[in-house]
Amino acid sequence: MARLGFMTFGILKADFGDPSVQGFVDRIGDVFNVAEGAGGFIDHASSGKLDWGERVAPRFADGLLNRAASTLSIWQDVEAVSIYALQGVHSEALRRRQEWFP
C-alpha cells in the first residue's frame, strides 16, 4: 500500500522564543493535534512512536537552526494531507505565514 511523505520547511524571521514569531510557535501544538486526529494521518516524526532517525536540516539552513521550522509526516494519500493542510488551524497559519516567515 502506497504512503505519502509530507514535509514542510521554513526559516522564521527571528529565532524561536522571539516575540515576533510567538504567534507561529503558539500554533504548533494545535497543528500537530489536528493532524493526529485527521483522516488518513499515519504518523509524524516528532511523535516518538517510531524511530525516524536523526533530524537533519538542509545545508542551506546552516547557522539558522534556531529559526528553522519543519515537519515530516506520513499520510495514506494526497487527498488526506490536502484536506488537512488546506483547512482549519493549518490553513489559518498558512494565511498568516508572512507575519512569521520572510
PyMOL commands that set and color helices and strands:
alter all, ss='L'
color gray80, all
select helices_A, chain A and resi 19-25+28-37+59-61+65-67+78-85+88-95+97-100
alter helices_A, ss='H'
color red, helices_A
select strands_A, chain A and resi 4-11+41-44+68-75
alter strands_A, ss='S'
color yellow, strands_A
deselect
rebuild
show_as cartoon
